[in-house]
Protein backbone atom coordinates (compact mmCIF):
# COMPACT_ATOMS: atom_id res chain seq x y z
CA UNK A 1 0.00 0.00 0.00
CA UNK A 2 1.22 3.48 -0.84
CA UNK A 3 -0.35 6.82 -0.17
CA UNK A 4 1.18 8.69 -3.11
CA UNK A 5 3.71 10.77 -1.21
CA UNK A 6 6.62 8.85 -2.77
CA UNK A 7 5.88 10.57 -6.08
CA UNK A 8 6.44 13.97 -4.47
CA UNK A 9 10.00 13.05 -3.48
CA UNK A 10 11.03 12.32 -7.08
CA UNK A 11 12.55 14.72 -9.59
CA UNK A 12 10.29 15.48 -12.53
CA UNK A 13 12.33 13.16 -14.78
CA UNK A 14 12.28 10.29 -12.27
CA UNK A 15 8.59 10.83 -11.58
CA UNK A 16 7.70 10.65 -15.27
CA UNK A 17 9.87 7.55 -15.72
CA UNK A 18 8.15 5.89 -12.73
CA UNK A 19 4.68 6.76 -14.02
CA UNK A 20 5.40 5.41 -17.52
CA UNK A 21 6.94 2.25 -16.00
CA UNK A 22 3.69 1.73 -14.06
CA UNK A 23 1.72 1.96 -17.30
CA UNK A 24 3.95 -0.67 -18.94
CA UNK A 25 3.73 -2.92 -15.87
CA UNK A 26 -0.06 -2.72 -15.69
CA UNK A 27 -0.80 -3.89 -19.23
CA UNK A 28 -3.25 -6.79 -19.11
CA UNK A 29 -3.40 -9.97 -21.21
CA UNK A 30 -7.16 -10.15 -20.60
CA UNK A 31 -9.62 -7.67 -19.11
CA UNK A 32 -13.40 -7.92 -19.42
CA UNK A 33 -16.57 -6.75 -17.68
CA UNK A 34 -16.04 -9.17 -14.78
CA UNK A 35 -12.54 -7.77 -14.28
CA UNK A 36 -13.93 -4.23 -14.39
CA UNK A 37 -16.47 -5.13 -11.71
CA UNK A 38 -13.80 -6.77 -9.53
CA UNK A 39 -11.45 -3.80 -9.91
CA UNK A 40 -14.15 -1.24 -9.17
CA UNK A 41 -15.48 -3.25 -6.25
CA UNK A 42 -11.97 -3.47 -4.80
CA UNK A 43 -11.62 0.31 -5.05
CA UNK A 44 -14.96 0.91 -3.33
CA UNK A 45 -14.37 -1.66 -0.60
CA UNK A 46 -10.86 -0.40 0.09
CA UNK A 47 -12.05 3.20 0.24
CA UNK A 48 -14.75 2.23 2.73
CA UNK A 49 -12.26 0.25 4.85
CA UNK A 50 -9.88 3.23 4.91
CA UNK A 51 -12.56 5.87 5.41
CA UNK A 52 -11.82 7.57 2.08
CA UNK A 53 -14.47 9.74 0.43
CA UNK A 54 -14.05 9.00 -3.27
CA UNK A 55 -15.85 8.39 -6.50
CA UNK A 56 -14.34 5.63 -8.63
CA UNK A 57 -15.12 4.41 -12.10
CA UNK A 58 -14.03 2.04 -14.84
CA UNK A 59 -14.85 2.69 -18.49
CA UNK A 60 -14.41 0.77 -21.71
CA UNK A 61 -14.03 3.48 -24.32
CA UNK A 62 -16.92 5.86 -23.69
CA UNK A 63 -19.00 3.29 -21.78
CA UNK A 64 -18.85 3.54 -18.01
CA UNK A 65 -18.99 -0.09 -16.87
CA UNK A 66 -18.49 0.53 -13.14
CA UNK A 67 -19.16 3.55 -10.99
CA UNK A 68 -19.42 3.95 -7.23
CA UNK A 69 -19.09 6.57 -4.56
CA UNK A 70 -18.32 6.43 -0.87
CA UNK A 71 -19.45 8.76 1.92
CA UNK A 72 -17.66 12.07 1.72
CA UNK A 73 -17.67 12.28 -2.06
CA UNK A 74 -20.01 14.33 -4.18
CA UNK A 75 -21.12 15.09 -7.71
CA UNK A 76 -18.02 17.24 -8.17
CA UNK A 77 -15.95 14.03 -8.03
CA UNK A 78 -17.96 12.59 -10.92
CA UNK A 79 -17.19 15.71 -12.96
CA UNK A 80 -13.49 15.36 -12.14
CA UNK A 81 -13.57 11.71 -13.28
CA UNK A 82 -15.10 12.78 -16.59
CA UNK A 83 -12.36 15.37 -17.16
CA UNK A 84 -9.60 12.94 -16.14
CA UNK A 85 -10.96 10.19 -18.42
CA UNK A 86 -10.96 12.59 -21.38
CA UNK A 87 -7.26 13.30 -20.77
CA UNK A 88 -6.43 9.59 -20.64
CA UNK A 89 -8.33 8.93 -23.88
CA UNK A 90 -6.80 11.99 -25.59
CA UNK A 91 -3.16 11.36 -24.61
CA UNK A 92 -3.17 7.60 -23.94
CA UNK A 93 -1.40 8.02 -20.61
CA UNK A 94 -2.27 8.51 -16.97
CA UNK A 95 -3.36 11.97 -16.00
CA UNK A 96 -0.44 12.30 -13.61
CA UNK A 97 2.03 11.30 -16.36
CA UNK A 98 0.50 13.87 -18.73
CA UNK A 99 0.70 16.58 -16.06
CA UNK A 100 4.31 15.63 -15.22
CA UNK A 101 5.32 15.64 -18.89
CA UNK A 102 4.06 19.23 -19.26
CA UNK A 103 5.92 20.20 -16.08
CA UNK A 104 9.09 18.58 -17.43
CA UNK A 105 8.76 20.85 -20.46
CA UNK A 106 8.68 23.91 -18.19
CA UNK A 107 4.97 24.59 -18.54
CA UNK A 108 1.71 23.35 -17.11
CA UNK A 109 -1.13 21.41 -18.63
CA UNK A 110 -3.51 24.31 -18.02
CA UNK A 111 -1.22 26.76 -19.83
CA UNK A 112 0.00 24.68 -22.75
CA UNK A 113 -2.48 21.93 -23.59
CA UNK A 114 -4.89 24.19 -25.49
CA UNK A 115 -7.77 22.10 -24.11
CA UNK A 116 -10.75 23.47 -22.21
CA UNK A 117 -10.04 22.96 -18.47
CA UNK A 118 -13.76 22.48 -17.86
CA UNK A 119 -13.57 19.44 -20.16
CA UNK A 120 -10.00 18.15 -19.64
CA UNK A 121 -8.07 18.00 -16.38
CA UNK A 122 -4.62 16.47 -15.92
CA UNK A 123 -4.87 15.86 -12.20
CA UNK A 124 -3.70 12.48 -10.93
CA UNK A 125 -6.23 9.69 -10.64
CA UNK A 126 -7.01 8.76 -14.25
CA UNK A 127 -5.19 5.71 -15.59
CA UNK A 128 -5.26 3.86 -18.92
CA UNK A 129 -6.57 0.31 -19.13
CA UNK A 130 -4.43 -1.50 -21.67
CA UNK A 131 -4.97 -4.90 -23.19
CA UNK A 132 -1.72 -6.17 -24.74
CA UNK A 133 -0.67 -2.58 -25.45
CA UNK A 134 -3.99 -1.32 -26.82
CA UNK A 135 -5.89 1.34 -24.89
CA UNK A 136 -9.30 -0.20 -24.12
CA UNK A 137 -10.50 2.04 -21.34
CA UNK A 138 -9.83 4.02 -18.21
CA UNK A 139 -9.98 3.61 -14.47
CA UNK A 140 -10.09 6.51 -12.09
CA UNK A 141 -10.44 7.83 -8.58
CA UNK A 142 -11.43 11.32 -7.48
CA UNK A 143 -11.71 12.71 -3.98
CA UNK A 144 -8.18 12.61 -2.57
CA UNK A 145 -5.11 14.72 -3.25
CA UNK A 146 -4.15 13.88 -6.84
CA UNK A 147 -1.04 11.81 -6.00
CA UNK A 148 -3.14 9.79 -3.56
CA UNK A 149 -5.85 9.29 -6.21
CA UNK A 150 -3.17 7.97 -8.59
CA UNK A 151 -1.57 5.71 -5.97
CA UNK A 152 -4.92 4.13 -5.07
CA UNK A 153 -5.61 3.33 -8.74
CA UNK A 154 -2.16 1.78 -9.15
CA UNK A 155 -2.63 -0.26 -5.97
CA UNK A 156 -5.97 -1.54 -7.28
CA UNK A 157 -4.55 -2.45 -10.68
CA UNK A 158 -1.61 -4.27 -9.08
CA UNK A 159 -4.05 -6.22 -6.91
CA UNK A 160 -5.81 -7.40 -10.10
CA UNK A 161 -2.86 -7.83 -12.43
N, C-alpha and C positions, 0 to 999 in steps of 0.2 A: 504494500500500500504506500502511496506517495500522496503528498498534499499539493504538489505543484511548485513548492518553493525552490526545489533544486534547479528549475529552469532559470530562476532569477539570478542565481550565482554564476551562470555561464556567460561568456562573452557572446556577442551577437553571432559571430561565426560558429562557435561551438553549439550555441542554442539551435541555430538553423540546421546544422549537421545532425544533431540529436533528433530534432523533429522529423527530418526527412528519413533518418534511420528507422524511426518508429513506424513511419508509413510503409517502408519496405518490409519490416518485420511483420506487420499486421495485414498482410495480403493473404486472403483466404483461398483455399482450393475448392471450397464449396461454401455457399451461404444462401439460405433460402428463408421463407417466411417463418418457419419454426425457429431458425437461428435468430432471426430478428426479434421474435417474441422472447426467446430466452435472454438475449442481450438486453433488451429493454426492461424485462422483468428484473434482471440482476441489478440494473441501474436503479430502478425504483426501490427495490428491496434494500439495497445498500444505502441509499439515501435515507430511507426511513430508519434503518438501524443506526445511522450516524447522526440523525437529527438534522439532515440537510434539506433546505427548502429549494427544490429544483423543479424544472420541467425537463423532460428528456424525450427524445424522439429518435426513431429510425425511419429512413425513407429509402425506397427503391426508385431512383429517378425522381419524378415529381410526386410519386404516391407515398404518402405517409402511412407506414405499415405498423407502427407502434407509436403511441404517445401517452405519456402519463405525467402527472404532477404530484408533488408532495406538499404537505402543509408548509406555508411560508413562501410559496411561489405564487405568481399571479399571471395575468394575461400578458403583461409586459415580457415575461420570459418566453412565451410562445412567439411573440414578435421578434425577439432576439434570435430564437432558433431559426425562424424563417430567413432572417438576414444572414445568419451564419451559413445556412445550407446553400444559399445562393452563391456565396463566396466559394465554398467547396466545389460546387458544380461548375462555376466559372473558371476557376484556376486549377482545379484538380488536386488541391492540396489542403491540408488542415488550415483552419483559419489562423491559428497561431503561427504556422510556418509562413503563410502569406504575409501576415503582419511583420514578422521578423525579417523576411526578405526585403520588404520596403524599408525597414529601419536600417538594415545592412547597407542599403543604397543611399543612406543619409536623408531619407524622407520619411513620410508616414503614409499609411494607406489612405487616410482621409484626405491628405493633400494631393497625392500623386495618382491615385487609382482612376480618377475620372469616372467614378461610379457613384450614384446617388446614395448617400449614407443612410437614408431612410429605407433603402432597399437592400444594400450590401453593407455588412459589418465584419471586419476582420478582427474580431475579439475571440480569444481562445475558447474552445468548446465545440467547434464543428470539425468533424474528422471524416475523411473519405472511406467508404467501404469499397474495397477492391477484391475482385475475384480474378485470380491469376493475372494480375496487372491491370485489368480493365475496371474503370470506375463504374460501379453498379448502383451506388447510393451514398447515403450520408448517415452519420450518427452524431447526436449532439446533446449537450447539457447546457442549461442556462440557469443561473441563480447564484453562483459563487463568483469569487474573483476569477478572472479569465484563465489564469494559470491553473487554478484548482479545477475549473470546468474541464480543461484539457486533460489534466492528470486523471480525473475520474473516468473520462471516456477511454483513455489508454488502458487504465486498470481493468475496465470492463472488457475491452477487446482482448486483452491478454488472458483474461479468465476464460474466454470462449475461443481462443485460437488453438 
